[in-house]
Amino acid sequence: MRKKYLIWIVLLLAVAGSLWAVFRPGADTPRTASAPGAAGAAVPVTAVRSSRQDVAVYLTGLGNVQAFNTVTIRPQVDGQLLRIAFKEGQEVRTGELLAQIDSRSYQASLDQAQAKKAQDEAQLANARADLTRYTGLVEKNYVSRQQLDTSQALVKQLQAQVQGDTAAIENAQVLLGYTNIKTPIDGRAGIRQVDVGNIVHANDANGIVVITQVHPISVLFTLPESAVSRVAAAMAGEPLKVTALSRDGKMVLDEGILQLVDNQIDQTTATVRLKATLPNKKGLLWPGQFVNAKLRVATLPQVVTVPAQAVQRGPKGAFAFVVKDEGTVEMRTLQVGEISEGVAVIERGIGEGETVVVEGQYRLQPGTRVEAKVAAADSLPSVVKPE
């Protein structure tokens, strides 16, 4: 019984000690943590002022660079290759000599055709002289009419032979000209496919070298089928500008003009192919290279814009935090138009010159006090200012 009383006494003393520790004079009272934006705790953010400007609207697709023209240089006559007149990778011009084939047999054929023509011309001259004599004699009945007709037929026969000889000479000259192989276009020579001393044939599959024209050069790229009507409408005006960018999108390789939209949509991918021509004066584009092609389809004049990262998405749609004069933020519901080059066009919700938060939104709610650092829009690393 005594032991039971001792246990109760110990429990009562423990409870009394705990209460005294909590409610003793001078004890600290519980404090609530300061919420973001409470008095004396402004949230630091980065903001920019909305502005009016022209905004270029682009459509972007993956593109592949192709040579403007590609020619495989093949021999057109058979013979031994005597000379290679180009270096691999060399820029060549139209009409420049690329290679030479042994021409002796073709020169001999030309000489033979010329000799045959000279022989037939001599016979033709003699036949014409006989015809002239027979024409005068037949009137005096010194020769028969049959002999005159035979003489006339011989002249016509020899005239035809001379014409055939002329054609044979022209053919021999063409074949002889084929022994000097020249480039038909301006371009760059590729890797040589055959060495000096080899016998080449007119039906060789590989040819001697491939010439590719890279100034100008073509870019083929694709866009979704939904963009076809917009591109077609834009092409009705001025020529559309196409910019070729590196795969990471950080480097402008060249700029050119859209040439055509393909005449059908690929049903397997629901895309349409487009072709642009670029001057490629710096030589940064190479056949077979993959690039990002950016097609400019419109320019929106003097619209209200903010950096794209200022626009947030919520259950009710797009919104942004606007800094008011008293240093607090207000959440504005937005109607956003085009977003291009890191710039968002605001159709409704923000006016020109208002201060909009672009960094630090995750700590904000309506009414939060902020310490706003106002930056220029084009100084933000993720914003590309339109042209």
C-alpha positions, 0 to 999 in steps of 0.5 A: 500500500505504501509503495502504491502511494510513493508511485503516485507522489512521484508522478504528481511531482513530475507533472508539477515540474513540467508545468512550472518549466512552461509557465514560470515567470520570464519563460519565452512564449511561442512565436509564429514564423514570418510568412514571405512578404510579411512586414520587414521581410520583402521577397527579392525578385527580378522584374522588367517593364512591359513595352511596345515593339514589333515582334517577328513571328517564326516557325521552326523546323528541322532541316537538312542541307543539300547541294544546290547542284550535284554532278558526277563527272563520268568519262564519255569515251573509253581510254587511258587516264593520262592526267588529273588536273584538280585537287580534292576539295578544290573550288572549280569553275565552269569549263575548267579542265578536270582530267585528260584521256589518251586522245590519239585514237580519236585524233586519228579518227578525225583525220580519217574523216577529214581525208574522206571528205576531201576525197569525196569533195574532189569526186563531186567537183569532177562530177559537177564539171561533167554535168556542166559539159553534158548539159551543153552537149545534150542540146546539140544531140552529142550525148544522150539524155540518159547520160545526162541523167546519170551524171546528175544522179552522180552529183547528188550521190556525191553531195550526200557523201560529202554531207555524211563526211561532214557529220562524221567529222563533227562526231569525231570532233565531239569524241575528241573533245570528250578526252578533255573532261571539264566541269559543267558547274561551279562547285567543290571537287570531292574525293577522286575515284580513279587514279592516273594510268587506269583505263576508264569507260563511258559506262563506269558507275563511280565516275572520276569525281563528284562536283557539288555546288555549295554557293548558293546552297539549299536547305530542306526542312519540315513543318506541321501540316497546320502551318501550310495555310499560314505559310501560303498566305505569307508567300503571297506578299514579299519573299519569306526569310529563312534563317539556318541555325546550328543544332543547338540554336546558338549560332546563325549559319546563314540567311536566305529566301524560301523558294517553295512549299512541296506540293503534297503533305506526307501523310505518315508524319503529317508534315510538309517539306519546304525548300530555301536557298541560301548564299552560303558565302561564308561556307558554314553550311555543308551538304548533309548537315542538319540545321534548325530552319527558322521561317519568318511568316509575319511581323506584329507591329507595336504590340505589348510584350513581356519576356516569356518567362514572366508568363506562368501557367495555373489552373485558370490559364496564363497569369503574371505577377505585376508589381504595384506602386506600393511594393506589393504584387498583384496576380493578373490573368493574361490573354497571351498571343504569339510567343516568339524568340523568348518574347510573349505578346500580351493581348489582354491583362498587362499594359505598356510600362507595367513592372512584371516579375520574371524571376522569383515567382515561386515565392509569391502570392497576391499581396506579397511585398517584394524588393524588385530589381528592374532589369532590361529585357534584353539583358536576361540570359533566356530572352532573345530580343526580336529584330 
